[in-house]
Amino acid sequence: MNEKIIKKAEGLSLQYDSEKDRLTFFLGFVEGYKHLKGTGSGEIYEAGKAYGAREFHEMTSRREDRAFRKAMKQKYNHTNQERIK
């Protein structure tokens, strides 16, 4: 996990008053992000887990988009080089 994602999760966890609730949210986030077997329960835990899973999905989608654009750019450049020859 990178610092940006952790800071975002920490910011969201601050909406809870007690330290226990913040840690529960953060634990759910990490387990959701890493696709680990759930060890907690409760509304706060599930909210953290859902947020972590969503954040992981967004990260992989961005990675796939970058890979696709890179492949298409290489294909386009290769085609143009053949035309020049």
TIZA-727652 format. One record per residue (C-alpha): residue number from 1; x, y, z. Coordinates in nm, 3 decimals, decimal comma. Each point is the difference from the previous one (the first is absolute). Example, Ala and Ser with C-alpha at 12.3 -4.5 7.8 and 13.67 -1.06 7.14 Angstrom:
<rs>
+------+---------+---------+---------+
! miba !       x !       y !       z !
+------+---------+---------+---------+
!    1 !   1,230 !  -0,450 !   0,780 !
!    2 !   0,137 !   0,344 !  -0,066 !
+------+---------+---------+---------+
</rs>
This chain:
<rs>
+------+---------+---------+---------+
! miba !       x !       y !       z !
+------+---------+---------+---------+
!    1 !   0,000 !   0,000 !   0,000 !
!    2 !   0,124 !   0,344 !  -0,074 !
!    3 !   0,000 !   0,298 !   0,235 !
!    4 !  -0,276 !   0,182 !  -0,189 !
!    5 !  -0,248 !  -0,285 !   0,051 !
!    6 !   0,094 !  -0,042 !   0,366 !
!    7 !  -0,041 !   0,373 !   0,068 !
!    8 !  -0,340 !  -0,005 !  -0,171 !
!    9 !  -0,111 !  -0,293 !   0,217 !
!   10 !   0,132 !   0,172 !   0,312 !
!   11 !  -0,196 !   0,311 !  -0,090 !
!   12 !  -0,319 !  -0,198 !  -0,037 !
!   13 !   0,060 !  -0,182 !   0,327 !
!   14 !   0,012 !   0,335 !   0,182 !
!   15 !  -0,377 !   0,033 !  -0,039 !
!   16 !  -0,033 !  -0,251 !   0,284 !
!   17 !   0,025 !   0,129 !   0,356 !
!   18 !   0,172 !  -0,284 !   0,181 !
!   19 !   0,345 !  -0,138 !  -0,067 !
!   20 !  -0,148 !  -0,351 !  -0,005 !
!   21 !  -0,239 !   0,093 !  -0,282 !
!   22 !   0,282 !   0,162 !  -0,199 !
!   23 !   0,214 !  -0,311 !   0,032 !
!   24 !  -0,295 !  -0,221 !  -0,093 !
!   25 !  -0,059 !   0,204 !  -0,315 !
!   26 !   0,369 !  -0,006 !  -0,089 !
!   27 !   0,021 !  -0,378 !   0,059 !
!   28 !  -0,298 !  -0,052 !  -0,230 !
!   29 !   0,160 !   0,225 !  -0,260 !
!   30 !   0,326 !  -0,195 !  -0,002 !
!   31 !  -0,179 !  -0,335 !  -0,017 !
!   32 !  -0,222 !   0,123 !  -0,283 !
!   33 !   0,291 !   0,150 !  -0,193 !
!   34 !   0,219 !  -0,308 !   0,035 !
!   35 !  -0,291 !  -0,245 !  -0,052 !
!   36 !   0,072 !  -0,168 !   0,333 !
!   37 !  -0,239 !  -0,225 !   0,186 !
!   38 !  -0,221 !   0,215 !   0,216 !
!   39 !   0,071 !  -0,011 !   0,371 !
!   40 !  -0,231 !   0,273 !   0,124 !
!   41 !  -0,366 !   0,081 !  -0,003 !
!   42 !  -0,228 !   0,294 !   0,041 !
!   43 !  -0,111 !   0,297 !  -0,203 !
!   44 !   0,324 !   0,198 !   0,035 !
!   45 !   0,215 !  -0,300 !  -0,092 !
!   46 !  -0,214 !  -0,075 !  -0,307 !
!   47 !   0,016 !   0,365 !  -0,110 !
!   48 !   0,380 !  -0,012 !   0,017 !
!   49 !   0,012 !  -0,330 !  -0,184 !
!   50 !  -0,227 !   0,129 !  -0,277 !
!   51 !   0,208 !   0,314 !  -0,037 !
!   52 !   0,323 !  -0,202 !  -0,017 !
!   53 !  -0,138 !  -0,235 !  -0,265 !
!   54 !  -0,127 !   0,296 !  -0,207 !
!   55 !   0,337 !   0,177 !   0,025 !
!   56 !   0,179 !  -0,318 !  -0,114 !
!   57 !  -0,236 !  -0,037 !  -0,297 !
!   58 !   0,058 !   0,362 !  -0,106 !
!   59 !   0,378 !  -0,047 !   0,021 !
!   60 !  -0,006 !  -0,313 !  -0,217 !
!   61 !  -0,231 !   0,168 !  -0,252 !
!   62 !   0,243 !   0,291 !  -0,036 !
!   63 !   0,289 !  -0,244 !  -0,042 !
!   64 !  -0,187 !  -0,193 !  -0,272 !
!   65 !  -0,088 !   0,324 !  -0,180 !
!   66 !   0,364 !   0,110 !   0,000 !
!   67 !   0,112 !  -0,340 !  -0,134 !
!   68 !  -0,262 !   0,013 !  -0,276 !
!   69 !   0,098 !   0,353 !  -0,104 !
!   70 !   0,367 !  -0,097 !  -0,003 !
!   71 !  -0,068 !  -0,306 !  -0,217 !
!   72 !  -0,210 !   0,202 !  -0,244 !
!   73 !   0,266 !   0,271 !  -0,020 !
!   74 !   0,269 !  -0,259 !  -0,077 !
!   75 !  -0,221 !  -0,158 !  -0,265 !
!   76 !  -0,070 !   0,340 !  -0,157 !
!   77 !   0,369 !   0,095 !   0,001 !
!   78 !   0,096 !  -0,335 !  -0,155 !
!   79 !  -0,260 !   0,044 !  -0,276 !
!   80 !   0,124 !   0,351 !  -0,078 !
!   81 !   0,360 !  -0,119 !  -0,020 !
!   82 !  -0,100 !  -0,264 !  -0,255 !
!   83 !  -0,171 !   0,264 !  -0,214 !
!   84 !   0,310 !   0,219 !   0,004 !
!   85 !   0,221 !  -0,282 !  -0,130 !
+------+---------+---------+---------+
</rs>
